[in-house]
Amino acid sequence: MSRASTASSRRASTGKARRPRLLVLATVFVALVASTQRAAPAFVWTPQLDGGGGSSASPQPPLHVVDIAAVPPPARRVRVQAGGDLQRALDQAQPGDQIELDAGATYVGPFRLPKKDRDGWVVVTSAGSGLPAPGERVGPRHAPVMAKLRAATTPVIKADPGAHHYRFVGVEIAPAGGTFLYALVELGGAERALDQLPHDVIFDRCYLHGDPAKGSRRGIALNARRAAVVDSYLADFKEVGADSQAIAGWNGPGPFTIANNYLEAAGENVMFGGEDPSIDGLVPADIRVTRNHFAKPLRWWSAHRSYEGSAWAVKNLFELKNARRVLVDGNLFENSWGDAQTGFAILLKSANQEGGAPWSVTPKQRMPRIVPKKPSVPIGRKHD
């Protein structure tokens, strides 16, 4: 992700660079030009990554964690029926409230998350009992039992500076039909002080997707403190001529939890860094990425028989340009091919993206279990 064009990114990625330091226990370098008709079995692959300086020091695990435990029973239930004013309910909500929306009903935004004076969760959820239990991933099949948040302007949901303690459970978030949005959810972005950042925001068993034909650039801009995306399904984040992500963060310190989700995007499915932080010295940290399914549909690949005809800019499945203390464990990485870049499953580099963040760093990260599925280029390490 950068403000430069994809063509510039392609030139940068193919230029001469120092040979990356990469030690792996198994070397698998399979491009998607190989036959995709034979489904390669999933396997567990344990890499060892040299952090760039040849140091034998062990990578640091995350020091802090997001509490994603279920919230206490609500102090008050606020029902917003189909056609009701959800923004008014958000404005008037008190810590401990649960806002309940009609399953299957559409609520038209955009919506703001105002800052509250006290701690305590405000839960926004779909009424009814059709959702899976906590810990189980949702999918498109659950859309009929979810309230639908829509907007024709970016973003659908935006957190005010300092907004905190919001938990969305079992809602569908998407653009208005036939609309391209730059982001569905914005949790911070250009704040210049830590206390201005949103914090304690969780998306739990939610279905976020771009427009099937137009796409969207980003699902969630994760520039916050203590934020999580769990048991959710994010799909159809794609753009022609620019990077796109299901989840991206560059101006939030963490901690972050991304667990048990389906994550689909053309550019980088999940990325930290890629744009200079507005907060001096900030490095996103304490990031847990566990038990997710990263995927790029083969219908986005021009060489495949299912190609849908749109030249989405395809890059990598997971990329770090400015991050520390990252745990990547038990994830499935499926389909990656050369397009706007080489097409790594995982790309690690330290990048002062726009020249204003010389502190950018991606030291050794913990990746105890990686599960590639079907052809992909596994891991790349670059040094800028």
C-alpha positions as a printed NumPy array, in Angstrom:
array([[  0.   ,   0.   ,   0.   ],
       [  1.377,   3.363,  -0.98 ],
       [  0.35 ,   6.468,  -2.793],
       [  2.624,   5.532,  -5.66 ],
       [  1.106,   3.815,  -8.66 ],
       [  1.104,   0.071,  -9.056],
       [  3.438,   0.476, -11.995],
       [  5.965,   2.167,  -9.717],
       [  5.545,  -0.636,  -7.202],
       [  6.218,  -3.159,  -9.964],
       [  9.402,  -1.357, -10.984],
       [ 10.571,  -1.159,  -7.38 ],
       [  9.885,  -4.819,  -6.777],
       [ 11.764,  -5.958,  -9.859],
       [ 14.808,  -3.687,  -9.472],
       [ 18.161,  -4.904,  -8.261],
       [ 18.381,  -5.365,  -4.518],
       [ 20.597,  -7.073,  -2.051],
       [ 20.029, -10.772,  -1.855],
       [ 17.415, -11.382,   0.873],
       [ 18.461, -13.359,   3.892],
       [ 16.098, -16.291,   4.135],
       [ 16.63 , -19.63 ,   5.865],
       [ 13.914, -22.221,   5.525],
       [ 13.615, -25.798,   6.71 ],
       [ 11.887, -26.686,   3.453],
       [ 12.315, -24.8  ,   0.212],
       [  9.147, -24.658,  -1.862],
       [  9.089, -22.151,  -4.707],
       [  6.056, -22.942,  -6.831],
       [  4.522, -20.265,  -9.059],
       [  0.927, -20.385, -10.122],
       [  2.005, -20.996, -13.7  ],
       [  2.084, -24.595, -12.595],
       [ -1.067, -26.614, -13.118],
       [ -3.837, -25.678, -10.71 ],
       [ -5.915, -28.678, -11.678],
       [ -4.098, -30.883,  -9.186],
       [ -4.929, -29.659,  -5.712],
       [ -1.746, -29.839,  -3.675],
       [ -2.385, -31.108,  -0.156],
       [ -2.059, -28.681,   2.699],
       [  1.04 , -29.147,   4.8  ],
       [  2.678, -27.583,   7.815],
       [  5.861, -25.696,   7.057],
       [  8.07 , -24.238,   9.791],
       [ 10.399, -21.506,   8.504],
       [ 13.326, -19.845,  10.223],
       [ 13.703, -16.214,   9.229],
       [ 16.986, -14.363,   9.598],
       [ 15.965, -10.916,  10.764],
       [ 18.459,  -9.167,   8.499],
       [ 21.446,  -8.759,  10.76 ],
       [ 22.37 , -12.396,  11.112],
       [ 21.568, -12.243,  14.809],
       [ 20.807, -15.491,  16.593],
       [ 18.524, -13.744,  19.081],
       [ 15.066, -15.281,  19.289],
       [ 12.15 , -13.246,  17.935],
       [ 10.095, -11.46 ,  20.565],
       [  6.532, -12.665,  21.1  ],
       [  3.71 , -10.176,  21.637],
       [  3.881,  -8.64 ,  25.1  ],
       [  0.267,  -7.483,  25.296],
       [ -2.997,  -9.061,  24.184],
       [ -6.493,  -7.829,  23.34 ],
       [ -9.172,  -9.146,  25.683],
       [-11.787, -10.652,  23.359],
       [-13.794, -12.436,  26.055],
       [-17.554, -12.054,  25.903],
       [-18.837,  -8.875,  27.51 ],
       [-21.128,  -8.973,  30.567],
       [-24.904,  -9.005,  30.038],
       [-26.121,  -5.574,  28.933],
       [-27.374,  -3.033,  31.419],
       [-29.927,  -1.894,  28.844],
       [-31.171,  -3.165,  25.483],
       [-31.954,  -0.592,  22.82 ],
       [-33.943,  -1.892,  19.852],
       [-33.557,  -0.066,  16.522],
       [-36.118,  -1.494,  14.142],
       [-35.858,  -1.494,  10.36 ],
       [-35.957,   2.096,   9.151],
       [-34.903,   3.407,  12.567],
       [-32.135,   5.901,  13.318],
       [-29.023,   3.906,  14.156],
       [-26.825,   7.005,  14.381],
       [-29.092,   8.46 ,  17.038],
       [-28.844,   5.212,  18.991],
       [-25.046,   5.35 ,  18.775],
       [-24.991,   8.976,  19.908],
       [-27.259,   8.303,  22.877],
       [-25.825,   4.943,  23.913],
       [-24.322,   4.63 ,  27.353],
       [-21.544,   2.246,  28.388],
       [-23.151,  -1.121,  29.056],
       [-25.864,  -0.711,  26.399],
       [-26.594,  -3.259,  23.694],
       [-28.049,  -1.885,  20.449],
       [-30.108,  -4.562,  18.726],
       [-30.878,  -4.335,  15.   ],
       [-33.462,  -6.279,  13.024],
       [-31.987,  -9.32 ,  11.306],
       [-32.005,  -8.873,   7.54 ],
       [-32.856,  -5.164,   7.721],
       [-30.691,  -2.53 ,   5.993],
       [-29.477,   0.562,   7.844],
       [-28.088,   3.312,   5.644],
       [-25.063,   5.299,   6.831],
       [-22.357,   6.4  ,   7.02 ],
       [-22.143,   5.999,  10.779],
       [-19.876,   7.597,  13.399],
       [-18.72 ,   6.047,  16.639],
       [-18.743,   8.905,  19.176],
       [-16.373,   9.063,  22.113],
       [-18.017,   8.251,  25.463],
       [-17.036,   9.749,  28.799],
       [-16.841,   6.415,  30.632],
       [-15.504,   2.934,  29.941],
       [-17.913,   0.095,  29.315],
       [-18.861,  -1.699,  26.136],
       [-21.461,  -0.54 ,  23.668],
       [-22.469,  -3.638,  21.69 ],
       [-24.098,  -3.394,  18.266],
       [-25.627,  -6.694,  17.212],
       [-28.32 ,  -8.365,  15.147],
       [-31.394,  -9.481,  17.052],
       [-32.329, -13.145,  16.906],
       [-30.571, -16.444,  17.419],
       [-29.21 , -17.365,  14.001],
       [-25.551, -16.576,  14.63 ],
       [-22.97 , -19.254,  15.439],
       [-21.517, -19.409,  18.913],
       [-18.464, -17.325,  19.871],
       [-15.332, -18.941,  18.484],
       [-17.061, -20.121,  15.296],
       [-16.387, -18.282,  12.041],
       [-19.292, -16.773,  10.122],
       [-19.642, -16.732,   6.342],
       [-21.9  , -15.434,   3.588],
       [-24.444, -18.099,   4.484],
       [-25.152, -16.197,   7.696],
       [-26.005, -12.941,   5.874],
       [-29.796, -13.506,   6.076],
       [-29.687, -13.38 ,   9.891],
       [-27.49 , -10.272,   9.999],
       [-28.481,  -6.606,  10.032],
       [-26.875,  -4.821,   7.086],
       [-24.958,  -1.553,   7.377],
       [-24.573,   0.204,   4.02 ],
       [-23.217,   3.512,   2.739],
       [-22.541,   5.098,  -0.632],
       [-19.707,   7.251,   0.739],
       [-16.51 ,   6.233,   2.542],
       [-16.439,   4.851,   5.168],
       [-19.513,   2.945,   6.339],
       [-18.249,   3.185,   9.944],
       [-15.768,   5.773,  11.21 ],
       [-14.549,   6.105,  14.781],
       [-14.276,   9.603,  16.216],
       [-10.913,  10.506,  17.792],
       [-10.654,   8.688,  21.106],
       [-13.801,   6.594,  20.542],
       [-13.641,   3.406,  22.562],
       [-15.331,   0.226,  23.752],
       [-17.453,  -0.644,  20.737],
       [-18.117,  -4.258,  19.821],
       [-19.928,  -5.206,  16.613],
       [-21.366,  -8.714,  16.706],
       [-23.012, -10.445,  13.777],
       [-23.551,  -7.554,  11.363],
       [-22.912,  -7.286,   7.633],
       [-20.981,  -4.214,   6.444],
       [-20.728,  -3.358,   2.749],
       [-20.96 ,  -0.526,   0.206],
       [-24.268,   0.429,  -1.312],
       [-24.884,  -1.681,  -4.4  ],
       [-22.667,  -0.816,  -7.358],
       [-20.441,   1.485,  -5.26 ],
       [-16.665,   1.457,  -4.819],
       [-15.532,   2.569,  -1.35 ],
       [-12.009,   3.301,  -0.165],
       [-12.751,   1.761,   3.249],
       [-15.655,   0.119,   5.005],
       [-14.366,   0.765,   8.537],
       [-11.914,   3.45 ,   9.634],
       [-10.473,   3.095,  13.107],
       [ -8.135,   6.068,  13.118],
       [ -5.788,   7.166,  10.384],
       [ -4.061,  10.532,  10.615],
       [ -4.104,  11.179,  14.383],
       [ -0.875,  12.682,  15.744],
       [ -1.112,  11.6  ,  19.389],
       [ -1.8  ,   8.239,  21.012],
       [ -4.66 ,   9.573,  23.128],
       [ -6.489,  10.628,  19.959],
       [ -6.61 ,   7.08 ,  18.609],
       [ -9.717,   4.902,  18.924],
       [ -9.241,   2.009,  21.3  ],
       [-10.948,  -1.146,  22.496],
       [-12.906,  -1.87 ,  19.308],
       [-13.822,  -5.415,  18.272],
       [-15.5  ,  -6.903,  15.214],
       [-16.851, -10.313,  16.192],
       [-18.541, -12.727,  13.751],
       [-19.124,  -9.998,  11.166],
       [-19.345, -10.215,   7.378],
       [-17.534,  -7.389,   5.567],
       [-17.262,  -7.31 ,   1.788],
       [-16.661,  -5.023,  -1.14 ],
       [-18.973,  -4.741,  -4.105],
       [-18.663,  -7.947,  -6.191],
       [-18.195,  -5.986,  -9.435],
       [-16.638,  -2.686,  -8.288],
       [-14.606,  -3.94 ,  -5.341],
       [-13.426,  -1.773,  -2.432],
       [ -9.928,  -0.746,  -1.405],
       [ -9.972,  -1.781,   2.227],
       [-12.13 ,  -3.593,   4.741],
       [-10.79 ,  -2.258,   8.045],
       [ -8.195,   0.468,   8.602],
       [ -6.821,  -0.792,  11.914],
       [ -5.121,   2.307,  13.344],
       [ -6.079,   1.943,  16.962],
       [ -5.098,   0.686,  20.395],
       [ -6.398,  -2.683,  21.583],
       [ -8.45 ,  -3.722,  18.565],
       [ -9.502,  -7.122,  17.254],
       [-11.192,  -8.843,  14.329],
       [-12.332, -12.353,  15.199],
       [-14.439, -15.144,  13.701],
       [-15.346, -12.913,  10.749],
       [-15.439, -13.085,   6.944],
       [-13.84 , -10.335,   4.826],
       [-14.007, -10.647,   1.042],
       [-13.996,  -8.833,  -2.317],
       [-11.435,  -6.189,  -1.429],
       [ -9.881,  -5.455,  -4.799],
       [ -8.944,  -2.534,  -7.016],
       [ -7.49 ,  -1.992, -10.469],
       [ -4.19 ,  -0.069, -10.421],
       [ -3.831,   0.256,  -6.644],
       [ -3.251,  -1.866,  -3.553],
       [ -6.181,  -3.264,  -1.602],
       [ -6.401,  -5.017,   1.766],
       [ -8.914,  -6.804,   3.94 ],
       [ -7.127,  -5.325,   6.978],
       [ -4.359,  -2.727,   7.044],
       [ -2.733,  -0.759,   9.848],
       [  0.035,   1.836,   9.898],
       [ -0.754,   4.446,  12.58 ],
       [ -1.817,   2.393,  15.59 ],
       [  0.48 ,   0.935,  18.274],
       [ -1.612,  -2.163,  19.011],
       [ -2.067,  -4.635,  20.484],
       [ -4.052,  -6.278,  17.689],
       [ -5.712,  -9.677,  17.432],
       [ -6.735, -11.086,  14.051],
       [ -8.06 , -14.571,  14.736],
       [-10.113, -17.225,  12.951],
       [-11.166, -15.079,   9.987],
       [-11.499, -15.614,   6.259],
       [ -9.416, -12.82 ,   4.687],
       [ -9.61 , -12.105,   0.955],
       [ -7.979,  -9.217,  -0.913],
       [ -6.168,  -8.648,  -4.193],
       [ -3.276,  -6.513,  -2.93 ],
       [ -2.135,  -7.571,   0.53 ],
       [ -4.786,  -9.513,   2.424],
       [ -3.329,  -8.213,   5.703],
       [ -0.64 ,  -5.554,   5.941],
       [  1.079,  -3.5  ,   8.628],
       [  3.078,  -0.507,   7.457],
       [  2.959,   0.675,   3.873],
       [  2.17 ,   4.267,   4.802],
       [  4.122,   6.535,   7.11 ],
       [  2.632,   6.849,  10.613],
       [  1.443,  10.307,  11.621],
       [  2.609,   9.632,  15.192],
       [  6.353,  10.123,  15.523],
       [  8.266,   6.93 ,  16.23 ],
       [  5.229,   4.641,  16.01 ],
       [  5.685,   0.974,  15.117],
       [  2.59 ,  -1.289,  15.182],
       [  3.307,  -4.007,  17.732],
       [  1.968,  -6.942,  19.728],
       [  0.116,  -8.415,  16.767],
       [ -1.417, -11.896,  16.906],
       [ -2.488, -13.387,  13.589],
       [ -3.802, -16.883,  14.261],
       [ -6.007, -19.536,  12.649],
       [ -7.022, -17.392,   9.664],
       [ -7.631, -18.442,   6.073],
       [ -5.843, -16.072,   3.66 ],
       [ -6.986, -16.502,   0.06 ],
       [ -7.019, -14.966,  -3.413],
       [ -9.721, -16.465,  -5.667],
       [ -8.415, -17.939,  -8.891],
       [-11.094, -16.021, -10.784],
       [ -8.844, -12.971, -10.26 ],
       [ -5.944, -14.624, -12.153],
       [ -5.863, -13.853, -15.865],
       [ -4.279, -17.213, -16.716],
       [ -7.004, -19.272, -15.058],
       [-10.06 , -20.623, -16.847],
       [-12.377, -18.979, -14.252],
       [-10.922, -15.468, -14.789],
       [-13.677, -12.893, -14.388],
       [-12.046, -10.283, -16.619],
       [-11.016,  -7.481, -14.218],
       [ -7.288,  -6.758, -13.834],
       [ -7.214,  -6.389, -10.065],
       [ -3.722,  -5.504,  -8.763],
       [ -2.578,  -8.751,  -7.104],
       [  0.395,  -8.792,  -4.722],
       [  0.949, -10.787,  -1.501],
       [ -1.108, -12.619,   1.098],
       [  0.559, -11.173,   4.215],
       [  3.029,  -8.298,   4.371],
       [  4.905,  -6.452,   7.098],
       [  6.753,  -3.197,   6.41 ],
       [  6.73 ,  -1.673,   9.892],
       [  5.865,  -4.008,  12.765],
       [  7.393,  -5.702,  15.781],
       [  6.461,  -8.518,  18.149],
       [  4.227, -10.336,  15.658],
       [  2.964, -13.893,  16.121],
       [  1.694, -15.645,  12.974],
       [  0.467, -19.115,  13.871],
       [ -1.801, -21.775,  12.398],
       [ -2.913, -19.797,   9.336],
       [ -3.825, -21.226,   5.936],
       [ -2.334, -19.304,   2.974],
       [ -4.024, -20.127,  -0.326],
       [ -3.193, -18.914,  -3.86 ],
       [ -0.637, -16.276,  -4.734],
       [  0.824, -15.5  ,  -8.144],
       [  3.018, -12.979,  -9.885],
       [  1.15 ,  -9.882, -11.033],
       [  1.781,  -6.392,  -9.627],
       [  4.613,  -8.021,  -7.617],
       [  6.294, -11.416,  -7.381],
       [  3.336, -12.771,  -5.454],
       [  4.737, -14.005,  -2.142],
       [  2.529, -15.711,   0.391],
       [  4.415, -13.74 ,   3.07 ],
       [  6.643, -10.711,   2.508],
       [  8.695,  -9.168,   5.324],
       [ 10.625,  -5.941,   4.882],
       [ 11.435,  -2.701,   6.675],
       [ 10.159,   0.191,   4.587],
       [ 10.268,   3.928,   5.219],
       [  7.404,   4.118,   2.747],
       [  7.139,   7.846,   2.052],
       [ 10.411,   9.071,   3.544],
       [  8.952,  10.413,   6.776],
       [  9.365,   7.381,   9.051],
       [ 13.072,   6.437,   9.259],
       [ 12.352,   4.378,  12.396],
       [ 10.341,   1.81 ,  10.385],
       [ 11.45 ,  -1.713,  11.262],
       [ 10.375,  -5.332,  10.863],
       [ 12.664,  -7.415,  13.084],
       [ 12.386, -11.168,  13.597],
       [  8.826, -12.43 ,  13.881],
       [  7.442, -15.647,  15.324],
       [  5.887, -17.944,  12.682],
       [  5.782, -21.395,  14.277],
       [  3.21 , -22.971,  11.917],
       [  2.44 , -21.955,   8.352],
       [  0.068, -23.943,   6.177],
       [  0.417, -23.172,   2.445],
       [ -2.293, -24.625,   0.208],
       [ -2.058, -24.869,  -3.57 ],
       [  0.766, -23.214,  -5.492],
       [  2.29 , -20.07 ,  -4.051],
       [  5.655, -18.422,  -3.54 ],
       [  6.174, -18.894,   0.199],
       [  8.215, -16.237,   2.007],
       [ 10.33 , -13.284,   0.96 ],
       [ 12.562, -11.056,   3.041],
       [ 13.619,  -7.707,   1.597],
       [ 15.854,  -4.995,   2.985],
       [ 15.403,  -1.351,   1.991]])
